[in-house]
């Protein structure tokens, strides 16, 4: 079996595929008494259900502790017969991604308080391998501190040797289904490897991890005197250096002087993860599993609900793609207290786009291709809290994912099953533990047959009808930084997705990129970029932004004007950058204040969702276009060289990536869209189409064969959505051609239209409350 991603299309053994399916956990889908025949019947029933529904993709973990519950005794028979499960997948022509850990997370083996699947015997026999907290205690992932929550540190040699033996044991089975009965096309290396979803100031302080940290510092600084100068310390050797054990105080009154200590702590953590993952990949290759027979992948999730506020090492795409092609885990509903369908509305959209950007550095990937490795429209069932995942949530996530370029979609999980202690794994799966399919399963079936089976080849090649504008992230802000005026972690959790969502909801489908990984030539592909500034910026990034605007680009800038780098040091680049920004802070409006502001001479009212800082009047060459009460201002255009700086005092976009979006009234969204239109028209960027009402959203992908896919979601009550092409040529609409319109989810034909009718009258689409739909607009011969 040979795997290839060429021109944005995945080929498995030379066959083009669009993958759609989900996680089938054979180790949970079993008879409670581990009866072999009954377990095999459950596997067959489940695989037949998903195959009948038009799905062709199965992903599964392989839990180490399930197969080696006793030292050196590997059990792959009966209900643990991985060979038989993969054989059943092969017989049904299902493509399988295997995930052998060693860590699989997955709330295994006993539910949400456990973190699988390193064997308990290993942790008991070798306590020296266990992760230590900042206070020196043994880490337990379980809030109640049970033995099942204990973990082994990644780089301990005893742990790594046992991983090697585990890989050797399972590799022979996997290889059989790569070569003899080829159905395994991908192997995921570990799972969401980010120091166990724990605060980095809690873990990892084990001797092995601390030794790695000190070695990292020695490589970075060379001489201890160089470190002492930045740390304001008096260490004699690197062996004396102690890691920080609590974060700096952040906020408006904090100081950035000691940030470098904490930046190094985070960077060393990412380096620890990277080295570990590379070792795992090397073990798999020595066991006989290699590319291009399979595609190696890594995975992670881009953001958490801000309510959790955890300082976690997660989603460093530039690092993960050195090990395997980075894939996306997306859980837009991860807040159990939210009463909305989701609480991070644009997580899937912007994260899929950014995942694609990072993946461009992976050698096996050619063209735009993203895998949604764990896609879930909701959240697990939780005690006491009445949490329900609605079918509309699943339809929305499929729409947002496929509409954002996801070409391998794996729902997590397809069917509920049983934990090792026979408790039910309650994850609100589309199929319950008894095999009964819900409406959520019907949603997936309609998407599988409509999107993957019928239109998969066209969607494989479809390109986004986007605008020449990008939202720039900055991975420096994954660290909680003192001296920043705004929370850098909130940028990653909320603001970047908010900026993306604001532009997308306004009709300008943006691209995503990390400013740390692009050059000036890369930036010149876009007419405009959005940059969010917390008040600290690296000298290179400041210089890059300044040169971009001087040479003709437009920067839509929100945040606090930076005058120094992440550690409070200024440079000529910072002074040149800050010279073009407002300099003197005057006052601020509180979060929740209702602002009255003016665009030109028209008055608008808007309730703020964050603090609004007000600056002194901009320079004489600036044009104010947003004014606040009492003569203040909130936005201005300023010519800088050949380009334009658009300065916005207030983050108008952040609310788009919170549950607050659904609380906004129609006119509130319309005002924010109007602001985007005002800015974009000034810098010469047109939106390819418009629609109403503002509670809905429409964007497009265009295939080379002429098919146009309109992806539609509705945030409000049932309504008629009117879609009006503004740039027919960009959409591929020819006034002289006839078009067939097909609603894919409902599998319903709309009245045929001519291109002229589409341009002049638009497309009218009836949308249900919280509904989603994909419309294929296909040219036909007269």
Beta strands, then each sheet from edge to edge (+ up, - down):
strand 1: 3-6
strand 2: 9-12
strand 3: 15-17
strand 4: 19-23
strand 5: 57-61
strand 6: 95-99
strand 7: 184-188
strand 8: 295-301
strand 9: 325-331
strand 10: 370-376
strand 11: 406-411
strand 12: 463-464
strand 13: 469-473
strand 14: 511-514
strand 15: 528-533
strand 16: 554-559
strand 17: 585-589
strand 18: 594-599
strand 19: 602-607
strand 20: 612-615
strand 21: 622-627
strand 22: 633-640
strand 23: 643-648
strand 24: 689-692
strand 25: 696-702
strand 26: 708-714
strand 27: 719-725
strand 28: 738-743
strand 29: 748-754
strand 30: 763-767
strand 31: 772-780
sheet 1: 1+ 2- 3+
sheet 2: 4+ 5+ 6+ 7+ 8+ 9+ 10+ 11+ 4+
sheet 3: 12+ 25- 26+ 31- 28+ 29-
sheet 4: 14+ 13+ 15+ 16+ 23+ 22- 21+ 18- 19+
sheet 5: 17+ 20-
sheet 6: 24+ 27- 30+
end
